[in-house]
Amino acid sequence: ADYASITLDTLPDTEGSRFALGSVLKPDCVVVKSRVPIHWELDDNLPLVCGSEETFLHIMTSLIDNAAKFTRSGYITITAQVIQERVDITVTDTGIGIPQTLQAYVFQPFYQLDPKVYGLGLGLFLAQAFVGKLGGRLLMHSTPDVGTQLQFSLKSAKAE
């Protein structure tokens, strides 16, 4: 068994799970040690969404922690936008960015963009695996010296 399957097997089955996104996605609920300021841009009345609250918090912790590690100055922006039957969640930083030639590697286990930065190189790998467990894909857009944007979607519970 690989690291992802071991880790994912410890999470509860998300089939049929629902949670109130608005009660979880807010500054006092997402707990990450971040020296970088976080801006919140959340649509009003975020819906009940499909998936596990625990899995969602794993994803957000990984994405915010990773953004903070590579943002020496500037800020992180977290957005949640309701679009028809889904909610798009985006974590954007004003960090160092990732060169195009390295972007394919950042979702591999134990890959470190900068070995001098604390971590095991598992954050984005696990975030991608957890998003997959919720039935989605983690998308990345990054520009060196500008920053990185990571986005995934959650299906609205009313869509089912």
TORTOR-45845 format. One record per residue (C-alpha): residue in one letter; x, y, z. Coordinates in steps of 0.2 Angstrom, whole numbers. Each point is the difference from the previous one (the first is absolute). Layout:
% residues N
(site a; (X; Y; Z));
...
This chain:
% residues 160
(site a; (0; 0; 0));
(site d; (6; 17; -4));
(site y; (0; 15; 12));
(site a; (-16; 8; -8));
(site s; (-10; -16; 2));
(site i; (6; -2; 18));
(site t; (-5; 18; 4));
(site l; (-16; 0; -10));
(site d; (-5; -17; 8));
(site t; (0; 9; 17));
(site l; (-13; 13; -5));
(site p; (-18; -4; 2));
(site d; (-10; -6; -16));
(site t; (-7; 16; -7));
(site e; (-14; -8; -10));
(site g; (-16; 8; 4));
(site s; (8; 12; 12));
(site r; (-5; 19; 1));
(site f; (6; 15; 10));
(site a; (-4; 18; 1));
(site l; (14; 9; -9));
(site g; (-4; 17; 8));
(site s; (3; -7; 17));
(site v; (17; -7; -4));
(site l; (7; 12; -12));
(site k; (3; 15; 10));
(site p; (15; 8; 9));
(site d; (-3; -7; 17));
(site c; (-2; -18; -6));
(site v; (14; -3; -12));
(site v; (15; -2; 12));
(site v; (17; 2; -8));
(site k; (15; 8; 7));
(site s; (3; 14; -13));
(site r; (11; 16; 2));
(site v; (-8; 5; -16));
(site p; (-16; 11; 0));
(site i; (-15; -9; -7));
(site h; (-14; 9; -9));
(site w; (-17; -8; -1));
(site e; (-11; 2; -15));
(site l; (-15; -11; 3));
(site d; (-17; 0; -8));
(site d; (-15; 3; 11));
(site n; (-10; -15; 5));
(site l; (12; -14; -4));
(site p; (-10; -16; -3));
(site l; (0; -17; 8));
(site v; (13; -10; -11));
(site c; (4; -18; -3));
(site g; (15; -7; 9));
(site s; (7; -2; 17));
(site e; (5; 15; 10));
(site e; (15; -9; 6));
(site t; (6; -3; -17));
(site f; (-3; 18; -5));
(site l; (10; 7; 15));
(site h; (14; -12; -5));
(site i; (0; 8; -17));
(site m; (-1; 18; 6));
(site t; (14; -2; 13));
(site s; (11; -7; -13));
(site l; (-3; 13; -13));
(site i; (1; 15; 13));
(site d; (16; -7; 8));
(site n; (8; -3; -17));
(site a; (-4; 18; -5));
(site a; (6; 7; 16));
(site k; (17; -9; -2));
(site f; (4; 8; -17));
(site t; (-7; 18; 3));
(site r; (13; 10; 8));
(site s; (-10; 16; -1));
(site g; (-17; 4; -6));
(site y; (-15; -10; 4));
(site i; (-11; -15; -3));
(site t; (-18; 1; -7));
(site i; (-13; -13; 3));
(site t; (-16; 1; -11));
(site a; (-16; -10; 0));
(site q; (-11; 4; -15));
(site v; (-17; -9; -3));
(site i; (-2; -4; -18));
(site q; (-16; -9; -5));
(site e; (1; -17; 9));
(site r; (18; 1; 7));
(site v; (11; 11; 10));
(site d; (17; 4; -6));
(site i; (13; 2; 14));
(site t; (16; 9; -5));
(site v; (16; 3; 11));
(site t; (11; 13; -9));
(site d; (17; 7; 7));
(site t; (12; 13; -5));
(site g; (14; -11; 3));
(site i; (15; -5; -11));
(site g; (-10; -10; -13));
(site i; (5; -16; -8));
(site p; (9; -1; -17));
(site q; (-9; -8; -14));
(site t; (13; -14; -1));
(site l; (-3; -5; 18));
(site q; (-19; 1; 1));
(site a; (-2; -18; -5));
(site y; (10; -6; 15));
(site v; (-8; 10; 15));
(site f; (-14; -13; 2));
(site q; (12; -15; 1));
(site p; (4; -7; 18));
(site f; (15; 7; 9));
(site y; (4; 13; -14));
(site q; (7; 16; 7));
(site l; (1; 16; -10));
(site d; (13; 7; 12));
(site p; (8; -13; 12));
(site k; (4; 14; 12));
(site v; (-18; 3; 3));
(site y; (-7; -10; 15));
(site g; (-11; -15; -5));
(site l; (0; -18; -7));
(site g; (-6; 5; -18));
(site l; (-17; -8; 3));
(site g; (-12; 15; 2));
(site l; (-6; 2; -18));
(site f; (1; -19; -3));
(site l; (-12; -3; 14));
(site a; (-11; 14; -4));
(site q; (-2; -7; -18));
(site a; (-4; -17; 7));
(site f; (-13; 7; 12));
(site v; (-8; 10; -14));
(site g; (-1; -15; -10));
(site k; (-8; -9; 14));
(site l; (-14; 13; -1));
(site g; (-1; -4; -18));
(site g; (9; 16; -6));
(site r; (16; 6; -8));
(site l; (13; 12; 7));
(site l; (4; 13; -13));
(site m; (16; 11; 1));
(site h; (5; 16; -9));
(site s; (17; 7; 5));
(site t; (11; 14; -6));
(site p; (18; 2; 7));
(site d; (2; 16; 10));
(site v; (-19; 3; 0));
(site g; (-8; -15; 9));
(site t; (-10; -15; 0));
(site q; (-19; -4; -1));
(site l; (-7; -17; 5));
(site q; (-18; -4; -4));
(site f; (-13; -14; 3));
(site s; (-18; -1; 0));
(site l; (-13; -8; 12));
(site k; (-17; -6; -6));
(site s; (-15; 9; 8));
(site a; (-10; -13; 9));
(site k; (-16; 6; -8));
(site a; (7; -5; -17));
(site e; (-3; -18; 5));
